[in-house]
Amino acid sequence: MRTRWSLVGIACLAMATLGRTQGTEGNDAAAVKVIEISAKKYEFTPAEVRVKKGERVQLKVHSVDTTHGAKLILYP
């Protein structure tokens, strides 16, 4: 279960990072890889996401069963 929460934290951190950097390189939407993640009780689909270093991604996370929350802890 700890691994799953780590995945949620990483996904949320990636979304926050993308939100801060979006628009800095113009309107090159074709260079962004969209990854959709479904969340339900103790399960994520896909269970693992791999991207290349430096690759721009947009994570779209949605809940299948109920409303979920996420906590972001940002380290300086």
PDB file of N, CA, C and O in Angstrom, chain B, residues numbered from 101:
ATOM      1  N   MET B 101       0.827  -1.192   0.000  1.00  0.00           N
ATOM      2  CA  MET B 101       0.000   0.000   0.000  1.00  0.00           C
ATOM      3  C   MET B 101       0.874   1.259   0.000  1.00  0.00           C
ATOM      4  O   MET B 101       0.514   2.276  -0.593  1.00  0.00           O
ATOM      5  N   ARG B 102       2.009   1.175   0.664  1.00  0.00           N
ATOM      6  CA  ARG B 102       2.911   2.321   0.711  1.00  0.00           C
ATOM      7  C   ARG B 102       3.394   2.686  -0.689  1.00  0.00           C
ATOM      8  O   ARG B 102       3.555   3.862  -1.012  1.00  0.00           O
ATOM      9  N   THR B 103       3.625   1.657  -1.522  1.00  0.00           N
ATOM     10  CA  THR B 103       4.061   1.886  -2.894  1.00  0.00           C
ATOM     11  C   THR B 103       2.990   2.629  -3.674  1.00  0.00           C
ATOM     12  O   THR B 103       3.300   3.521  -4.463  1.00  0.00           O
ATOM     13  N   ARG B 104       1.749   2.270  -3.460  1.00  0.00           N
ATOM     14  CA  ARG B 104       0.659   2.943  -4.180  1.00  0.00           C
ATOM     15  C   ARG B 104       0.561   4.411  -3.788  1.00  0.00           C
ATOM     16  O   ARG B 104       0.342   5.271  -4.641  1.00  0.00           O
ATOM     17  N   TRP B 105       0.724   4.701  -2.489  1.00  0.00           N
ATOM     18  CA  TRP B 105       0.671   6.096  -2.062  1.00  0.00           C
ATOM     19  C   TRP B 105       1.865   6.863  -2.606  1.00  0.00           C
ATOM     20  O   TRP B 105       1.767   8.055  -2.896  1.00  0.00           O
ATOM     21  N   SER B 106       2.996   6.172  -2.744  1.00  0.00           N
ATOM     22  CA  SER B 106       4.164   6.819  -3.343  1.00  0.00           C
ATOM     23  C   SER B 106       3.882   7.177  -4.788  1.00  0.00           C
ATOM     24  O   SER B 106       4.264   8.250  -5.255  1.00  0.00           O
ATOM     25  N   LEU B 107       3.203   6.266  -5.507  1.00  0.00           N
ATOM     26  CA  LEU B 107       2.841   6.536  -6.896  1.00  0.00           C
ATOM     27  C   LEU B 107       1.920   7.743  -6.993  1.00  0.00           C
ATOM     28  O   LEU B 107       2.079   8.577  -7.885  1.00  0.00           O
ATOM     29  N   VAL B 108       0.959   7.841  -6.080  1.00  0.00           N
ATOM     30  CA  VAL B 108       0.050   8.991  -6.074  1.00  0.00           C
ATOM     31  C   VAL B 108       0.836  10.270  -5.806  1.00  0.00           C
ATOM     32  O   VAL B 108       0.609  11.291  -6.456  1.00  0.00           O
ATOM     33  N   GLY B 109       1.751  10.215  -4.858  1.00  0.00           N
ATOM     34  CA  GLY B 109       2.559  11.395  -4.550  1.00  0.00           C
ATOM     35  C   GLY B 109       3.414  11.826  -5.724  1.00  0.00           C
ATOM     36  O   GLY B 109       3.528  13.017  -6.015  1.00  0.00           O
ATOM     37  N   ILE B 110       4.017  10.856  -6.400  1.00  0.00           N
ATOM     38  CA  ILE B 110       4.842  11.172  -7.565  1.00  0.00           C
ATOM     39  C   ILE B 110       3.989  11.752  -8.675  1.00  0.00           C
ATOM     40  O   ILE B 110       4.385  12.716  -9.330  1.00  0.00           O
ATOM     41  N   ALA B 111       2.807  11.163  -8.891  1.00  0.00           N
ATOM     42  CA  ALA B 111       1.919  11.665  -9.941  1.00  0.00           C
ATOM     43  C   ALA B 111       1.482  13.101  -9.641  1.00  0.00           C
ATOM     44  O   ALA B 111       1.466  13.948 -10.534  1.00  0.00           O
ATOM     45  N   CYS B 112       1.133  13.366  -8.401  1.00  0.00           N
ATOM     46  CA  CYS B 112       0.701  14.718  -8.037  1.00  0.00           C
ATOM     47  C   CYS B 112       1.848  15.713  -8.142  1.00  0.00           C
ATOM     48  O   CYS B 112       1.652  16.846  -8.581  1.00  0.00           O
ATOM     49  N   LEU B 113       3.031  15.298  -7.745  1.00  0.00           N
ATOM     50  CA  LEU B 113       4.191  16.177  -7.866  1.00  0.00           C
ATOM     51  C   LEU B 113       4.486  16.481  -9.327  1.00  0.00           C
ATOM     52  O   LEU B 113       4.827  17.610  -9.679  1.00  0.00           O
ATOM     53  N   ALA B 114       4.351  15.461 -10.178  1.00  0.00           N
ATOM     54  CA  ALA B 114       4.567  15.676 -11.610  1.00  0.00           C
ATOM     55  C   ALA B 114       3.551  16.661 -12.173  1.00  0.00           C
ATOM     56  O   ALA B 114       3.895  17.528 -12.976  1.00  0.00           O
ATOM     57  N   MET B 115       2.277  16.522 -11.742  1.00  0.00           N
ATOM     58  CA  MET B 115       1.239  17.453 -12.219  1.00  0.00           C
ATOM     59  C   MET B 115       1.535  18.870 -11.754  1.00  0.00           C
ATOM     60  O   MET B 115       1.365  19.823 -12.515  1.00  0.00           O
ATOM     61  N   ALA B 116       1.976  19.016 -10.510  1.00  0.00           N
ATOM     62  CA  ALA B 116       2.291  20.353  -9.998  1.00  0.00           C
ATOM     63  C   ALA B 116       3.475  20.955 -10.753  1.00  0.00           C
ATOM     64  O   ALA B 116       3.475  22.145 -11.068  1.00  0.00           O
ATOM     65  N   THR B 117       4.473  20.138 -11.038  1.00  0.00           N
ATOM     66  CA  THR B 117       5.640  20.609 -11.776  1.00  0.00           C
ATOM     67  C   THR B 117       5.263  21.008 -13.190  1.00  0.00           C
ATOM     68  O   THR B 117       5.707  22.046 -13.680  1.00  0.00           O
ATOM     69  N   LEU B 118       4.447  20.195 -13.853  1.00  0.00           N
ATOM     70  CA  LEU B 118       4.022  20.525 -15.207  1.00  0.00           C
ATOM     71  C   LEU B 118       3.212  21.813 -15.238  1.00  0.00           C
ATOM     72  O   LEU B 118       3.324  22.598 -16.180  1.00  0.00           O
ATOM     73  N   GLY B 119       2.407  22.029 -14.224  1.00  0.00           N
ATOM     74  CA  GLY B 119       1.614  23.247 -14.163  1.00  0.00           C
ATOM     75  C   GLY B 119       2.477  24.487 -14.059  1.00  0.00           C
ATOM     76  O   GLY B 119       2.132  25.532 -14.609  1.00  0.00           O
ATOM     77  N   ARG B 120       3.611  24.383 -13.351  1.00  0.00           N
ATOM     78  CA  ARG B 120       4.509  25.531 -13.210  1.00  0.00           C
ATOM     79  C   ARG B 120       5.292  25.800 -14.473  1.00  0.00           C
ATOM     80  O   ARG B 120       5.607  26.953 -14.769  1.00  0.00           O
ATOM     81  N   THR B 121       5.618  24.753 -15.232  1.00  0.00           N
ATOM     82  CA  THR B 121       6.466  24.933 -16.403  1.00  0.00           C
ATOM     83  C   THR B 121       5.680  25.051 -17.695  1.00  0.00           C
ATOM     84  O   THR B 121       6.251  25.365 -18.740  1.00  0.00           O
ATOM     85  N   GLN B 122       4.389  24.805 -17.641  1.00  0.00           N
ATOM     86  CA  GLN B 122       3.580  24.827 -18.862  1.00  0.00           C
ATOM     87  C   GLN B 122       3.585  26.223 -19.470  1.00  0.00           C
ATOM     88  O   GLN B 122       3.388  27.219 -18.773  1.00  0.00           O
ATOM     89  N   GLY B 123       3.810  26.281 -20.758  1.00  0.00           N
ATOM     90  CA  GLY B 123       3.795  27.547 -21.458  1.00  0.00           C
ATOM     91  C   GLY B 123       5.161  28.185 -21.606  1.00  0.00           C
ATOM     92  O   GLY B 123       5.286  29.229 -22.247  1.00  0.00           O
ATOM     93  N   THR B 124       6.194  27.579 -21.023  1.00  0.00           N
ATOM     94  CA  THR B 124       7.517  28.176 -21.111  1.00  0.00           C
ATOM     95  C   THR B 124       8.187  27.889 -22.445  1.00  0.00           C
ATOM     96  O   THR B 124       9.140  28.574 -22.815  1.00  0.00           O
ATOM     97  N   GLU B 125       7.703  26.884 -23.176  1.00  0.00           N
ATOM     98  CA  GLU B 125       8.321  26.527 -24.441  1.00  0.00           C
ATOM     99  C   GLU B 125       7.388  26.760 -25.626  1.00  0.00           C
ATOM    100  O   GLU B 125       7.552  26.127 -26.668  1.00  0.00           O
ATOM    101  N   GLY B 126       6.447  27.624 -25.490  1.00  0.00           N
ATOM    102  CA  GLY B 126       5.529  27.897 -26.583  1.00  0.00           C
ATOM    103  C   GLY B 126       4.343  26.951 -26.575  1.00  0.00           C
ATOM    104  O   GLY B 126       4.012  26.368 -25.543  1.00  0.00           O
ATOM    105  N   ASN B 127       3.709  26.803 -27.718  1.00  0.00           N
ATOM    106  CA  ASN B 127       2.507  25.991 -27.835  1.00  0.00           C
ATOM    107  C   ASN B 127       2.800  24.672 -28.531  1.00  0.00           C
ATOM    108  O   ASN B 127       2.146  24.353 -29.524  1.00  0.00           O
ATOM    109  N   ASP B 128       3.744  23.908 -28.053  1.00  0.00           N
ATOM    110  CA  ASP B 128       4.132  22.656 -28.679  1.00  0.00           C
ATOM    111  C   ASP B 128       3.390  21.487 -28.018  1.00  0.00           C
ATOM    112  O   ASP B 128       4.008  20.662 -27.346  1.00  0.00           O
ATOM    113  N   ALA B 129       2.077  21.416 -28.207  1.00  0.00           N
ATOM    114  CA  ALA B 129       1.243  20.394 -27.575  1.00  0.00           C
ATOM    115  C   ALA B 129       1.570  18.997 -28.085  1.00  0.00           C
ATOM    116  O   ALA B 129       1.326  18.018 -27.380  1.00  0.00           O
ATOM    117  N   ALA B 130       2.116  18.880 -29.290  1.00  0.00           N
ATOM    118  CA  ALA B 130       2.431  17.576 -29.845  1.00  0.00           C
ATOM    119  C   ALA B 130       3.570  16.900 -29.075  1.00  0.00           C
ATOM    120  O   ALA B 130       3.687  15.675 -29.116  1.00  0.00           O
ATOM    121  N   ALA B 131       4.398  17.658 -28.384  1.00  0.00           N
ATOM    122  CA  ALA B 131       5.529  17.100 -27.660  1.00  0.00           C
ATOM    123  C   ALA B 131       5.140  16.568 -26.278  1.00  0.00           C
ATOM    124  O   ALA B 131       5.970  15.961 -25.603  1.00  0.00           O
ATOM    125  N   VAL B 132       3.910  16.783 -25.851  1.00  0.00           N
ATOM    126  CA  VAL B 132       3.463  16.342 -24.534  1.00  0.00           C
ATOM    127  C   VAL B 132       2.765  14.990 -24.662  1.00  0.00           C
ATOM    128  O   VAL B 132       1.818  14.843 -25.434  1.00  0.00           O
ATOM    129  N   LYS B 133       3.243  14.006 -23.899  1.00  0.00           N
ATOM    130  CA  LYS B 133       2.634  12.681 -23.881  1.00  0.00           C
ATOM    131  C   LYS B 133       1.566  12.663 -22.793  1.00  0.00           C
ATOM    132  O   LYS B 133       1.865  12.952 -21.634  1.00  0.00           O
ATOM    133  N   VAL B 134       0.331  12.330 -23.146  1.00  0.00           N
ATOM    134  CA  VAL B 134      -0.773  12.286 -22.195  1.00  0.00           C
ATOM    135  C   VAL B 134      -0.904  10.864 -21.659  1.00  0.00           C
ATOM    136  O   VAL B 134      -1.009   9.908 -22.427  1.00  0.00           O
ATOM    137  N   ILE B 135      -0.895  10.735 -20.331  1.00  0.00           N
ATOM    138  CA  ILE B 135      -1.038   9.442 -19.675  1.00  0.00           C
ATOM    139  C   ILE B 135      -2.265   9.503 -18.776  1.00  0.00           C
ATOM    140  O   ILE B 135      -2.352  10.350 -17.887  1.00  0.00           O
ATOM    141  N   GLU B 136      -3.211   8.603 -19.014  1.00  0.00           N
ATOM    142  CA  GLU B 136      -4.429   8.552 -18.200  1.00  0.00           C
ATOM    143  C   GLU B 136      -4.308   7.445 -17.167  1.00  0.00           C
ATOM    144  O   GLU B 136      -3.958   6.310 -17.493  1.00  0.00           O
ATOM    145  N   ILE B 137      -4.603   7.788 -15.909  1.00  0.00           N
ATOM    146  CA  ILE B 137      -4.509   6.841 -14.803  1.00  0.00           C
ATOM    147  C   ILE B 137      -5.860   6.773 -14.112  1.00  0.00           C
ATOM    148  O   ILE B 137      -6.437   7.801 -13.758  1.00  0.00           O
ATOM    149  N   SER B 138      -6.362   5.560 -13.920  1.00  0.00           N
ATOM    150  CA  SER B 138      -7.606   5.333 -13.180  1.00  0.00           C
ATOM    151  C   SER B 138      -7.253   4.872 -11.773  1.00  0.00           C
ATOM    152  O   SER B 138      -6.390   4.013 -11.589  1.00  0.00           O
ATOM    153  N   ALA B 139      -7.923   5.446 -10.786  1.00  0.00           N
ATOM    154  CA  ALA B 139      -7.682   5.080  -9.393  1.00  0.00           C
ATOM    155  C   ALA B 139      -8.952   4.530  -8.784  1.00  0.00           C
ATOM    156  O   ALA B 139     -10.036   5.087  -8.964  1.00  0.00           O
ATOM    157  N   LYS B 140      -8.808   3.430  -8.061  1.00  0.00           N
ATOM    158  CA  LYS B 140      -9.893   2.918  -7.241  1.00  0.00           C
ATOM    159  C   LYS B 140      -9.269   2.304  -6.002  1.00  0.00           C
ATOM    160  O   LYS B 140      -8.044   2.236  -5.901  1.00  0.00           O
ATOM    161  N   LYS B 141     -10.060   1.868  -5.086  1.00  0.00           N
ATOM    162  CA  LYS B 141      -9.579   1.418  -3.787  1.00  0.00           C
ATOM    163  C   LYS B 141      -8.378   0.483  -3.918  1.00  0.00           C
ATOM    164  O   LYS B 141      -8.510  -0.648  -4.387  1.00  0.00           O
ATOM    165  N   TYR B 142      -7.213   0.963  -3.501  1.00  0.00           N
ATOM    166  CA  TYR B 142      -5.958   0.211  -3.457  1.00  0.00           C
ATOM    167  C   TYR B 142      -5.466  -0.268  -4.818  1.00  0.00           C
ATOM    168  O   TYR B 142      -4.755  -1.270  -4.898  1.00  0.00           O
ATOM    169  N   GLU B 143      -5.833   0.431  -5.886  1.00  0.00           N
ATOM    170  CA  GLU B 143      -5.413  -0.015  -7.211  1.00  0.00           C
ATOM    171  C   GLU B 143      -5.310   1.166  -8.167  1.00  0.00           C
ATOM    172  O   GLU B 143      -6.146   2.069  -8.145  1.00  0.00           O
ATOM    173  N   PHE B 144      -4.284   1.150  -9.000  1.00  0.00           N
ATOM    174  CA  PHE B 144      -4.114   2.131 -10.063  1.00  0.00           C
ATOM    175  C   PHE B 144      -3.961   1.389 -11.384  1.00  0.00           C
ATOM    176  O   PHE B 144      -3.311   0.345 -11.444  1.00  0.00           O
ATOM    177  N   THR B 145      -4.556   1.928 -12.435  1.00  0.00           N
ATOM    178  CA  THR B 145      -4.428   1.341 -13.765  1.00  0.00           C
ATOM    179  C   THR B 145      -3.993   2.431 -14.727  1.00  0.00           C
ATOM    180  O   THR B 145      -4.726   3.407 -14.889  1.00  0.00           O
ATOM    181  N   PRO B 146      -2.860   2.321 -15.364  1.00  0.00           N
ATOM    182  CA  PRO B 146      -1.883   1.247 -15.246  1.00  0.00           C
ATOM    183  C   PRO B 146      -1.170   1.307 -13.901  1.00  0.00           C
ATOM    184  O   PRO B 146      -1.069   2.369 -13.287  1.00  0.00           O
ATOM    185  N   ALA B 147      -0.677   0.155 -13.449  1.00  0.00           N
ATOM    186  CA  ALA B 147      -0.014   0.068 -12.148  1.00  0.00           C
ATOM    187  C   ALA B 147       1.356   0.734 -12.170  1.00  0.00           C
ATOM    188  O   ALA B 147       1.857   1.157 -11.129  1.00  0.00           O
ATOM    189  N   GLU B 148       1.961   0.827 -13.347  1.00  0.00           N
ATOM    190  CA  GLU B 148       3.287   1.432 -13.462  1.00  0.00           C
ATOM    191  C   GLU B 148       3.338   2.294 -14.718  1.00  0.00           C
ATOM    192  O   GLU B 148       2.803   1.925 -15.763  1.00  0.00           O
ATOM    193  N   VAL B 149       3.986   3.441 -14.599  1.00  0.00           N
ATOM    194  CA  VAL B 149       4.141   4.351 -15.733  1.00  0.00           C
ATOM    195  C   VAL B 149       5.629   4.643 -15.881  1.00  0.00           C
ATOM    196  O   VAL B 149       6.299   5.006 -14.914  1.00  0.00           O
ATOM    197  N   ARG B 150       6.136   4.483 -17.087  1.00  0.00           N
ATOM    198  CA  ARG B 150       7.547   4.776 -17.348  1.00  0.00           C
ATOM    199  C   ARG B 150       7.648   5.850 -18.420  1.00  0.00           C
ATOM    200  O   ARG B 150       6.965   5.797 -19.442  1.00  0.00           O
ATOM    201  N   VAL B 151       8.505   6.816 -18.169  1.00  0.00           N
ATOM    202  CA  VAL B 151       8.772   7.868 -19.152  1.00  0.00           C
ATOM    203  C   VAL B 151      10.275   8.078 -19.228  1.00  0.00           C
ATOM    204  O   VAL B 151      11.011   7.753 -18.297  1.00  0.00           O
ATOM    205  N   LYS B 152      10.712   8.618 -20.337  1.00  0.00           N
ATOM    206  CA  LYS B 152      12.129   8.908 -20.506  1.00  0.00           C
ATOM    207  C   LYS B 152      12.470  10.217 -19.804  1.00  0.00           C
ATOM    208  O   LYS B 152      11.639  11.121 -19.722  1.00  0.00           O
ATOM    209  N   LYS B 153      13.666  10.311 -19.312  1.00  0.00           N
ATOM    210  CA  LYS B 153      14.127  11.524 -18.644  1.00  0.00           C
ATOM    211  C   LYS B 153      14.011  12.703 -19.610  1.00  0.00           C
ATOM    212  O   LYS B 153      14.477  12.634 -20.747  1.00  0.00           O
ATOM    213  N   GLY B 154      13.390  13.776 -19.147  1.00  0.00           N
ATOM    214  CA  GLY B 154      13.224  14.972 -19.963  1.00  0.00           C
ATOM    215  C   GLY B 154      11.966  14.975 -20.810  1.00  0.00           C
ATOM    216  O   GLY B 154      11.622  15.999 -21.401  1.00  0.00           O
ATOM    217  N   GLU B 155      11.272  13.845 -20.881  1.00  0.00           N
ATOM    218  CA  GLU B 155      10.047  13.763 -21.681  1.00  0.00           C
ATOM    219  C   GLU B 155       8.924  14.525 -20.971  1.00  0.00           C
ATOM    220  O   GLU B 155       8.721  14.367 -19.767  1.00  0.00           O
ATOM    221  N   ARG B 156       8.207  15.342 -21.721  1.00  0.00           N
ATOM    222  CA  ARG B 156       7.090  16.096 -21.149  1.00  0.00           C
ATOM    223  C   ARG B 156       5.856  15.224 -21.148  1.00  0.00           C
ATOM    224  O   ARG B 156       5.495  14.636 -22.168  1.00  0.00           O
ATOM    225  N   VAL B 157       5.204  15.140 -19.983  1.00  0.00           N
ATOM    226  CA  VAL B 157       4.002  14.317 -19.851  1.00  0.00           C
ATOM    227  C   VAL B 157       2.897  15.111 -19.174  1.00  0.00           C
ATOM    228  O   VAL B 157       3.148  16.045 -18.412  1.00  0.00           O
ATOM    229  N   GLN B 158       1.688  14.720 -19.468  1.00  0.00           N
ATOM    230  CA  GLN B 158       0.513  15.265 -18.786  1.00  0.00           C
ATOM    231  C   GLN B 158      -0.209  14.068 -18.189  1.00  0.00           C
ATOM    232  O   GLN B 158      -0.610  13.157 -18.913  1.00  0.00           O
ATOM    233  N   LEU B 159      -0.376  14.068 -16.862  1.00  0.00           N
ATOM    234  CA  LEU B 159      -1.073  12.982 -16.202  1.00  0.00           C
ATOM    235  C   LEU B 159      -2.524  13.375 -15.983  1.00  0.00           C
ATOM    236  O   LEU B 159      -2.818  14.434 -15.427  1.00  0.00           O
ATOM    237  N   LYS B 160      -3.424  12.512 -16.426  1.00  0.00           N
ATOM    238  CA  LYS B 160      -4.850  12.712 -16.189  1.00  0.00           C
ATOM    239  C   LYS B 160      -5.301  11.586 -15.270  1.00  0.00           C
ATOM    240  O   LYS B 160      -5.429  10.438 -15.694  1.00  0.00           O
ATOM    241  N   VAL B 161      -5.539  11.924 -14.013  1.00  0.00           N
ATOM    242  CA  VAL B 161      -5.908  10.931 -13.011  1.00  0.00           C
ATOM    243  C   VAL B 161      -7.379  11.106 -12.678  1.00  0.00           C
ATOM    244  O   VAL B 161      -7.833  12.212 -12.383  1.00  0.00           O
ATOM    245  N   HIS B 162      -8.123  10.001 -12.728  1.00  0.00           N
ATOM    246  CA  HIS B 162      -9.533  10.069 -12.345  1.00  0.00           C
ATOM    247  C   HIS B 162      -9.890   8.874 -11.479  1.00  0.00           C
ATOM    248  O   HIS B 162      -9.263   7.817 -11.554  1.00  0.00           O
ATOM    249  N   SER B 163     -10.910   9.067 -10.657  1.00  0.00           N
ATOM    250  CA  SER B 163     -11.357   8.047  -9.724  1.00  0.00           C
ATOM    251  C   SER B 163     -12.496   7.238 -10.332  1.00  0.00           C
ATOM    252  O   SER B 163     -13.395   7.788 -10.969  1.00  0.00           O
ATOM    253  N   VAL B 164     -12.446   5.932 -10.126  1.00  0.00           N
ATOM    254  CA  VAL B 164     -13.482   5.046 -10.643  1.00  0.00           C
ATOM    255  C   VAL B 164     -14.584   4.846  -9.611  1.00  0.00           C
ATOM    256  O   VAL B 164     -15.754   4.737  -9.977  1.00  0.00           O
ATOM    257  N   ASP B 165     -14.230   4.796  -8.316  1.00  0.00           N
ATOM    258  CA  ASP B 165     -15.202   4.403  -7.311  1.00  0.00           C
ATOM    259  C   ASP B 165     -15.721   5.521  -6.409  1.00  0.00           C
ATOM    260  O   ASP B 165     -16.912   5.541  -6.098  1.00  0.00           O
ATOM    261  N   THR B 166     -14.886   6.431  -5.988  1.00  0.00           N
ATOM    262  CA  THR B 166     -15.309   7.470  -5.047  1.00  0.00           C
ATOM    263  C   THR B 166     -14.351   8.655  -5.151  1.00  0.00           C
ATOM    264  O   THR B 166     -13.398   8.615  -5.929  1.00  0.00           O
ATOM    265  N   THR B 167     -14.595   9.688  -4.387  1.00  0.00           N
ATOM    266  CA  THR B 167     -13.707  10.838  -4.363  1.00  0.00           C
ATOM    267  C   THR B 167     -12.470  10.506  -3.536  1.00  0.00           C
ATOM    268  O   THR B 167     -12.577   9.999  -2.419  1.00  0.00           O
ATOM    269  N   HIS B 168     -11.305  10.794  -4.089  1.00  0.00           N
ATOM    270  CA  HIS B 168     -10.048  10.557  -3.394  1.00  0.00           C
ATOM    271  C   HIS B 168      -9.335  11.891  -3.211  1.00  0.00           C
ATOM    272  O   HIS B 168      -9.602  12.854  -3.929  1.00  0.00           O
ATOM    273  N   GLY B 169      -8.455  11.934  -2.271  1.00  0.00           N
ATOM    274  CA  GLY B 169      -7.657  13.131  -2.034  1.00  0.00           C
ATOM    275  C   GLY B 169      -6.181  12.830  -2.205  1.00  0.00           C
ATOM    276  O   GLY B 169      -5.782  11.670  -2.313  1.00  0.00           O
ATOM    277  N   ALA B 170      -5.393  13.853  -2.229  1.00  0.00           N
ATOM    278  CA  ALA B 170      -3.944  13.685  -2.342  1.00  0.00           C
ATOM    279  C   ALA B 170      -3.271  14.767  -1.514  1.00  0.00           C
ATOM    280  O   ALA B 170      -3.766  15.890  -1.419  1.00  0.00           O
ATOM    281  N   LYS B 171      -2.159  14.426  -0.927  1.00  0.00           N
ATOM    282  CA  LYS B 171      -1.391  15.371  -0.119  1.00  0.00           C
ATOM    283  C   LYS B 171      -0.026  15.528  -0.776  1.00  0.00           C
ATOM    284  O   LYS B 171       0.667  14.541  -1.024  1.00  0.00           O
ATOM    285  N   LEU B 172       0.356  16.757  -1.055  1.00  0.00           N
ATOM    286  CA  LEU B 172       1.667  17.036  -1.641  1.00  0.00           C
ATOM    287  C   LEU B 172       2.598  17.578  -0.580  1.00  0.00           C
ATOM    288  O   LEU B 172       2.274  18.536   0.121  1.00  0.00           O
ATOM    289  N   ILE B 173       3.747  16.963  -0.472  1.00  0.00           N
ATOM    290  CA  ILE B 173       4.788  17.462   0.420  1.00  0.00           C
ATOM    291  C   ILE B 173       5.950  17.835  -0.486  1.00  0.00           C
ATOM    292  O   ILE B 173       6.593  16.967  -1.077  1.00  0.00           O
ATOM    293  N   LEU B 174       6.211  19.114  -0.590  1.00  0.00           N
ATOM    294  CA  LEU B 174       7.274  19.596  -1.476  1.00  0.00           C
ATOM    295  C   LEU B 174       8.521  19.864  -0.654  1.00  0.00           C
ATOM    296  O   LEU B 174       8.476  20.532   0.379  1.00  0.00           O
ATOM    297  N   TYR B 175       9.628  19.331  -1.130  1.00  0.00           N
ATOM    298  CA  TYR B 175      10.911  19.532  -0.476  1.00  0.00           C
ATOM    299  C   TYR B 175      11.711  20.570  -1.245  1.00  0.00           C
ATOM    300  O   TYR B 175      11.747  20.555  -2.475  1.00  0.00           O
ATOM    301  N   PRO B 176      12.356  21.476  -0.508  1.00  0.00           N
ATOM    302  CA  PRO B 176      13.160  22.500  -1.205  1.00  0.00           C
ATOM    303  C   PRO B 176      14.380  21.922  -1.887  1.00  0.00           C
ATOM    304  O   PRO B 176      15.147  22.658  -2.508  1.00  0.00           O
TER     305      PRO B 176
END
